[in-house]
């Protein structure tokens, strides 16, 4: 289960880069 949570976090960060690559400064 823990692995799934970690993977979801990575996916969210990846989607953020896809949706708004110009907002990397906010990360």
Buried (B, 14 or more C-beta within 10 A) or exposed (E): EEEEEEEEEEEEEEEBEEEEEEEEEEE
